[in-house]
Amino acid sequence: MLSHPSTSDELRVEVDAKVLKSKQKYLSAIPSTKEDMPLKRQVSKELDELLDAIVLLHKPDELGWKLYLEGRDCEDMGTSRLDPALMRLKNLCPGGYPREQVQEYIQLFPTSPLATLFRGYFTYKNEALFDDDDDEPNEPLDDPLDAVLVSIMPYLVN
């Protein structure tokens, strides 16, 4: 269906999002028993490939971006200017998330809690996340600590 030449881009995006959600639910449903670990590793690898494709192709899939960023093994939230491909090969982010990916996430999803968290953190640390103010999709934050707290509040009440 997706390879058919007359398939619309909207349908492709919708199907890709459903495949991602389905793969994520399937992965979380597989028990972590010794017998099921090979299957769990295989599904996890497939999910990682989907997430890498979402980021590489700059797809506006918020769940995919969130899962991708959550899956990075970063020492802290600081950003790194190292080559993202090199960091993915090593499966770590020395010094933090790749700056370009954080910037793109904020530009794709400017009102999301995670974007507010990133913006609040870097404002609090007095670090410029964007080189030019024109690239920043939102107004500057008055109180970065409040922005961080408000962005994580929905996760604290559940």
PyRosetta script that sets phi, psi and omega in degrees:
from pyrosetta import init, pose_from_sequence

init()
pose = pose_from_sequence("MLSHPSTSDELRVEVDAKVLKSKQKYLSAIPSTKEDMPLKRQVSKELDELLDAIVLLHKPDELGWKLYLEGRDCEDMGTSRLDPALMRLKNLCPGGYPREQVQEYIQLFPTSPLATLFRGYFTYKNEALFDDDDDEPNEPLDDPLDAVLVSIMPYLVN")
pose.set_psi(1, -44.9)
pose.set_omega(1, -178.3)
pose.set_phi(2, -71.5)
pose.set_psi(2, -26.2)
pose.set_omega(2, -178.4)
pose.set_phi(3, -85.4)
pose.set_psi(3, -6.2)
pose.set_omega(3, 179.2)
pose.set_phi(4, -67.1)
pose.set_psi(4, 134.4)
pose.set_omega(4, -174.8)
pose.set_phi(5, -63.2)
pose.set_psi(5, -25.0)
pose.set_omega(5, -178.1)
pose.set_phi(6, -95.0)
pose.set_psi(6, 9.0)
pose.set_omega(6, 177.0)
pose.set_phi(7, -70.8)
pose.set_psi(7, 129.2)
pose.set_omega(7, -177.8)
pose.set_phi(8, -74.2)
pose.set_psi(8, 155.9)
pose.set_omega(8, 178.1)
pose.set_phi(9, -63.0)
pose.set_psi(9, -35.9)
pose.set_omega(9, 179.6)
pose.set_phi(10, -62.6)
pose.set_psi(10, -40.9)
pose.set_omega(10, 178.9)
pose.set_phi(11, -66.9)
pose.set_psi(11, -40.4)
pose.set_omega(11, 177.9)
pose.set_phi(12, -60.4)
pose.set_psi(12, -45.1)
pose.set_omega(12, 179.6)
pose.set_phi(13, -62.4)
pose.set_psi(13, -42.9)
pose.set_omega(13, -179.6)
pose.set_phi(14, -64.3)
pose.set_psi(14, -43.5)
pose.set_omega(14, 179.9)
pose.set_phi(15, -67.4)
pose.set_psi(15, -42.6)
pose.set_omega(15, 178.1)
pose.set_phi(16, -58.8)
pose.set_psi(16, -41.6)
pose.set_omega(16, 179.5)
pose.set_phi(17, -64.7)
pose.set_psi(17, -40.2)
pose.set_omega(17, 179.3)
pose.set_phi(18, -68.0)
pose.set_psi(18, -39.1)
pose.set_omega(18, 177.9)
pose.set_phi(19, -62.8)
pose.set_psi(19, -43.0)
pose.set_omega(19, 179.6)
pose.set_phi(20, -61.6)
pose.set_psi(20, -48.0)
pose.set_omega(20, 179.6)
pose.set_phi(21, -61.9)
pose.set_psi(21, -41.9)
pose.set_omega(21, 179.9)
pose.set_phi(22, -63.8)
pose.set_psi(22, -43.9)
pose.set_omega(22, -179.6)
pose.set_phi(23, -64.9)
pose.set_psi(23, -39.1)
pose.set_omega(23, 179.2)
pose.set_phi(24, -65.9)
pose.set_psi(24, -44.3)
pose.set_omega(24, 178.8)
pose.set_phi(25, -64.4)
pose.set_psi(25, -40.2)
pose.set_omega(25, 179.1)
pose.set_phi(26, -62.4)
pose.set_psi(26, -44.5)
pose.set_omega(26, 179.2)
pose.set_phi(27, -60.0)
pose.set_psi(27, -44.2)
pose.set_omega(27, -178.5)
pose.set_phi(28, -72.0)
pose.set_psi(28, -19.3)
pose.set_omega(28, 179.5)
pose.set_phi(29, -85.3)
pose.set_psi(29, -17.6)
pose.set_omega(29, -179.7)
pose.set_phi(30, -74.7)
pose.set_psi(30, 124.4)
pose.set_omega(30, 179.4)
pose.set_phi(31, -63.3)
pose.set_psi(31, 153.4)
pose.set_omega(31, 179.5)
pose.set_phi(32, -92.9)
pose.set_psi(32, 39.4)
pose.set_omega(32, 178.1)
pose.set_phi(33, -84.2)
pose.set_psi(33, 163.6)
pose.set_omega(33, -178.2)
pose.set_phi(34, -59.8)
pose.set_psi(34, -38.4)
pose.set_omega(34, -178.0)
pose.set_phi(35, -69.6)
pose.set_psi(35, -31.6)
pose.set_omega(35, -175.5)
pose.set_phi(36, -94.2)
pose.set_psi(36, -4.5)
pose.set_omega(36, -176.9)
pose.set_phi(37, -62.6)
pose.set_psi(37, -38.5)
pose.set_omega(37, 176.9)
pose.set_phi(38, -61.0)
pose.set_psi(38, -41.5)
pose.set_omega(38, 177.4)
pose.set_phi(39, -65.3)
pose.set_psi(39, -42.8)
pose.set_omega(39, -179.8)
pose.set_phi(40, -62.6)
pose.set_psi(40, -41.3)
pose.set_omega(40, 177.9)
pose.set_phi(41, -64.5)
pose.set_psi(41, -40.3)
pose.set_omega(41, -179.7)
pose.set_phi(42, -64.8)
pose.set_psi(42, -46.3)
pose.set_omega(42, 179.7)
pose.set_phi(43, -66.6)
pose.set_psi(43, -37.4)
pose.set_omega(43, 177.3)
pose.set_phi(44, -63.0)
pose.set_psi(44, -40.7)
pose.set_omega(44, 177.9)
pose.set_phi(45, -64.0)
pose.set_psi(45, -42.5)
pose.set_omega(45, 178.3)
pose.set_phi(46, -63.0)
pose.set_psi(46, -41.1)
pose.set_omega(46, 178.0)
pose.set_phi(47, -64.5)
pose.set_psi(47, -42.7)
pose.set_omega(47, 177.4)
pose.set_phi(48, -60.4)
pose.set_psi(48, -38.9)
pose.set_omega(48, 178.3)
pose.set_phi(49, -65.0)
pose.set_psi(49, -40.3)
pose.set_omega(49, 176.3)
pose.set_phi(50, -62.4)
pose.set_psi(50, -43.6)
pose.set_omega(50, -178.8)
pose.set_phi(51, -66.0)
pose.set_psi(51, -42.0)
pose.set_omega(51, 177.3)
pose.set_phi(52, -60.2)
pose.set_psi(52, -40.0)
pose.set_omega(52, 179.7)
pose.set_phi(53, -65.9)
pose.set_psi(53, -39.7)
pose.set_omega(53, 179.3)
pose.set_phi(54, -60.5)
pose.set_psi(54, -44.9)
pose.set_omega(54, -178.8)
pose.set_phi(55, -72.5)
pose.set_psi(55, -43.9)
pose.set_omega(55, -178.7)
pose.set_phi(56, -61.8)
pose.set_psi(56, -39.9)
pose.set_omega(56, -178.3)
pose.set_phi(57, -91.0)
pose.set_psi(57, 3.5)
pose.set_omega(57, 176.7)
pose.set_phi(58, 58.1)
pose.set_psi(58, 39.8)
pose.set_omega(58, -179.8)
pose.set_phi(59, -75.8)
pose.set_psi(59, 139.4)
pose.set_omega(59, -179.7)
pose.set_phi(60, -82.9)
pose.set_psi(60, 61.0)
pose.set_omega(60, 178.7)
pose.set_phi(61, -110.4)
pose.set_psi(61, 102.3)
pose.set_omega(61, -173.3)
pose.set_phi(62, -62.1)
pose.set_psi(62, -42.2)
pose.set_omega(62, 178.9)
pose.set_phi(63, -60.3)
pose.set_psi(63, -44.4)
pose.set_omega(63, 179.5)
pose.set_phi(64, -60.8)
pose.set_psi(64, -44.3)
pose.set_omega(64, 178.3)
pose.set_phi(65, -64.2)
pose.set_psi(65, -43.0)
pose.set_omega(65, -179.5)
pose.set_phi(66, -63.2)
pose.set_psi(66, -45.0)
pose.set_omega(66, 179.1)
pose.set_phi(67, -64.2)
pose.set_psi(67, -38.8)
pose.set_omega(67, 178.3)
pose.set_phi(68, -61.9)
pose.set_psi(68, -49.1)
pose.set_omega(68, -178.1)
pose.set_phi(69, -67.3)
pose.set_psi(69, -37.8)
pose.set_omega(69, 178.2)
pose.set_phi(70, -66.1)
pose.set_psi(70, -29.0)
pose.set_omega(70, -177.5)
pose.set_phi(71, -80.9)
pose.set_psi(71, -7.5)
pose.set_omega(71, 179.5)
pose.set_phi(72, -76.7)
pose.set_psi(72, 142.3)
pose.set_omega(72, 179.6)
pose.set_phi(73, -98.3)
pose.set_psi(73, 84.4)
pose.set_omega(73, -175.3)
pose.set_phi(74, -105.1)
pose.set_psi(74, 144.7)
pose.set_omega(74, 179.2)
pose.set_phi(75, -69.4)
pose.set_psi(75, -38.5)
pose.set_omega(75, 178.3)
pose.set_phi(76, -154.6)
pose.set_psi(76, -173.7)
pose.set_omega(76, -177.9)
pose.set_phi(77, -84.8)
pose.set_psi(77, -4.7)
pose.set_omega(77, 179.2)
pose.set_phi(78, -58.8)
pose.set_psi(78, 154.2)
pose.set_omega(78, -178.8)
pose.set_phi(79, -97.5)
pose.set_psi(79, 154.6)
pose.set_omega(79, -179.6)
pose.set_phi(80, -116.6)
pose.set_psi(80, 144.9)
pose.set_omega(80, 177.8)
pose.set_phi(81, -100.9)
pose.set_psi(81, 15.5)
pose.set_omega(81, 176.0)
pose.set_phi(82, -73.6)
pose.set_psi(82, 161.5)
pose.set_omega(82, 179.6)
pose.set_phi(83, -62.0)
pose.set_psi(83, 121.4)
pose.set_omega(83, -178.6)
pose.set_phi(84, -58.5)
pose.set_psi(84, -34.6)
pose.set_omega(84, 179.5)
pose.set_phi(85, -64.9)
pose.set_psi(85, -41.2)
pose.set_omega(85, 178.0)
pose.set_phi(86, -63.5)
pose.set_psi(86, -41.9)
pose.set_omega(86, -180.0)
pose.set_phi(87, -66.8)
pose.set_psi(87, -37.3)
pose.set_omega(87, 178.2)
pose.set_phi(88, -65.0)
pose.set_psi(88, -38.5)
pose.set_omega(88, 177.9)
pose.set_phi(89, -59.9)
pose.set_psi(89, -38.4)
pose.set_omega(89, 179.6)
pose.set_phi(90, -87.0)
pose.set_psi(90, -7.6)
pose.set_omega(90, 179.5)
pose.set_phi(91, 58.0)
pose.set_psi(91, 36.2)
pose.set_omega(91, 174.4)
pose.set_phi(92, -151.1)
pose.set_psi(92, 163.9)
pose.set_omega(92, -178.8)
pose.set_phi(93, -125.3)
pose.set_psi(93, 86.7)
pose.set_omega(93, -178.7)
pose.set_phi(94, -60.1)
pose.set_psi(94, 123.2)
pose.set_omega(94, 179.2)
pose.set_phi(95, 83.3)
pose.set_psi(95, -8.5)
pose.set_omega(95, 176.0)
pose.set_phi(96, 136.9)
pose.set_psi(96, -168.1)
pose.set_omega(96, -178.2)
pose.set_phi(97, -72.2)
pose.set_psi(97, 148.9)
pose.set_omega(97, 175.2)
pose.set_phi(98, -61.1)
pose.set_psi(98, 126.6)
pose.set_omega(98, -175.7)
pose.set_phi(99, -54.2)
pose.set_psi(99, -43.9)
pose.set_omega(99, -177.1)
pose.set_phi(100, -62.5)
pose.set_psi(100, -37.0)
pose.set_omega(100, -179.9)
pose.set_phi(101, -71.9)
pose.set_psi(101, -38.0)
pose.set_omega(101, 176.9)
pose.set_phi(102, -64.8)
pose.set_psi(102, -44.3)
pose.set_omega(102, 178.5)
pose.set_phi(103, -60.4)
pose.set_psi(103, -45.4)
pose.set_omega(103, -178.6)
pose.set_phi(104, -66.1)
pose.set_psi(104, -39.5)
pose.set_omega(104, 177.4)
pose.set_phi(105, -59.3)
pose.set_psi(105, -45.3)
pose.set_omega(105, -179.7)
pose.set_phi(106, -63.8)
pose.set_psi(106, -38.7)
pose.set_omega(106, 179.6)
pose.set_phi(107, -70.9)
pose.set_psi(107, -35.4)
pose.set_omega(107, 179.3)
pose.set_phi(108, -75.1)
pose.set_psi(108, -37.6)
pose.set_omega(108, -174.0)
pose.set_phi(109, -131.3)
pose.set_psi(109, 64.1)
pose.set_omega(109, -171.9)
pose.set_phi(110, -63.6)
pose.set_psi(110, -23.8)
pose.set_omega(110, -177.8)
pose.set_phi(111, -99.9)
pose.set_psi(111, 3.4)
pose.set_omega(111, -178.5)
pose.set_phi(112, -73.4)
pose.set_psi(112, 151.8)
pose.set_omega(112, 177.7)
pose.set_phi(113, -58.0)
pose.set_psi(113, -37.7)
pose.set_omega(113, -179.7)
pose.set_phi(114, -66.8)
pose.set_psi(114, -38.6)
pose.set_omega(114, 176.9)
pose.set_phi(115, -63.8)
pose.set_psi(115, -41.2)
pose.set_omega(115, 177.7)
pose.set_phi(116, -64.5)
pose.set_psi(116, -39.5)
pose.set_omega(116, 178.0)
pose.set_phi(117, -61.9)
pose.set_psi(117, -47.9)
pose.set_omega(117, 177.9)
pose.set_phi(118, -59.3)
pose.set_psi(118, -48.2)
pose.set_omega(118, -178.1)
pose.set_phi(119, -62.4)
pose.set_psi(119, -42.9)
pose.set_omega(119, 179.3)
pose.set_phi(120, -63.5)
pose.set_psi(120, -42.4)
pose.set_omega(120, -179.5)
pose.set_phi(121, -61.4)
pose.set_psi(121, -49.0)
pose.set_omega(121, -176.9)
pose.set_phi(122, -71.4)
pose.set_psi(122, -30.9)
pose.set_omega(122, 174.6)
pose.set_phi(123, -67.2)
pose.set_psi(123, -42.9)
pose.set_omega(123, 178.9)
pose.set_phi(124, -61.7)
pose.set_psi(124, -40.7)
pose.set_omega(124, -179.4)
pose.set_phi(125, -78.7)
pose.set_psi(125, -2.1)
pose.set_omega(125, -179.5)
pose.set_phi(126, 61.7)
pose.set_psi(126, 36.5)
pose.set_omega(126, 178.8)
pose.set_phi(127, -112.9)
pose.set_psi(127, 134.1)
pose.set_omega(127, 177.5)
pose.set_phi(128, -76.9)
pose.set_psi(128, 123.9)
pose.set_omega(128, 178.6)
pose.set_phi(129, -85.4)
pose.set_psi(129, -35.4)
pose.set_omega(129, 177.4)
pose.set_phi(130, -111.3)
pose.set_psi(130, 141.4)
pose.set_omega(130, -179.6)
pose.set_phi(131, -69.7)
pose.set_psi(131, -32.4)
pose.set_omega(131, -177.5)
pose.set_phi(132, -125.9)
pose.set_psi(132, 136.9)
pose.set_omega(132, -179.3)
pose.set_phi(133, -60.3)
pose.set_psi(133, -23.3)
pose.set_omega(133, -179.9)
pose.set_phi(134, -67.9)
pose.set_psi(134, -25.2)
pose.set_omega(134, -179.5)
pose.set_phi(135, -76.9)
pose.set_psi(135, -24.1)
pose.set_omega(135, -178.0)
pose.set_phi(136, -70.3)
pose.set_psi(136, 122.4)
pose.set_omega(136, -175.4)
pose.set_phi(137, -76.8)
pose.set_psi(137, -15.3)
pose.set_omega(137, -176.3)
pose.set_phi(138, -122.7)
pose.set_psi(138, 170.5)
pose.set_omega(138, 175.2)
pose.set_phi(139, -68.9)
pose.set_psi(139, 154.5)
pose.set_omega(139, 176.2)
pose.set_phi(140, -61.0)
pose.set_psi(140, 149.9)
pose.set_omega(140, -179.1)
pose.set_phi(141, -83.6)
pose.set_psi(141, 132.9)
pose.set_omega(141, 177.0)
pose.set_phi(142, -73.1)
pose.set_psi(142, -48.1)
pose.set_omega(142, -178.8)
pose.set_phi(143, -127.8)
pose.set_psi(143, 99.5)
pose.set_omega(143, -175.2)
pose.set_phi(144, -63.6)
pose.set_psi(144, -32.7)
pose.set_omega(144, 179.7)
pose.set_phi(145, -66.3)
pose.set_psi(145, -41.4)
pose.set_omega(145, 175.2)
pose.set_phi(146, -61.1)
pose.set_psi(146, -40.9)
pose.set_omega(146, 179.6)
pose.set_phi(147, -61.5)
pose.set_psi(147, -42.3)
pose.set_omega(147, 178.8)
pose.set_phi(148, -64.5)
pose.set_psi(148, -46.4)
pose.set_omega(148, -178.9)
pose.set_phi(149, -63.6)
pose.set_psi(149, -42.4)
pose.set_omega(149, 179.4)
pose.set_phi(150, -65.8)
pose.set_psi(150, -36.5)
pose.set_omega(150, -178.1)
pose.set_phi(151, -69.1)
pose.set_psi(151, -29.0)
pose.set_omega(151, -179.4)
pose.set_phi(152, -96.4)
pose.set_psi(152, -9.0)
pose.set_omega(152, -177.3)
pose.set_phi(153, -53.9)
pose.set_psi(153, -44.5)
pose.set_omega(153, -179.9)
pose.set_phi(154, -58.8)
pose.set_psi(154, -28.6)
pose.set_omega(154, -178.7)
pose.set_phi(155, -81.2)
pose.set_psi(155, -20.4)
pose.set_omega(155, -178.8)
pose.set_phi(156, -84.5)
pose.set_psi(156, -27.9)
pose.set_omega(156, -176.2)
pose.set_phi(157, -84.6)
pose.set_psi(157, -14.2)
pose.set_omega(157, -179.2)
pose.set_phi(158, -86.2)
pose.dump_pdb("model.pdb")
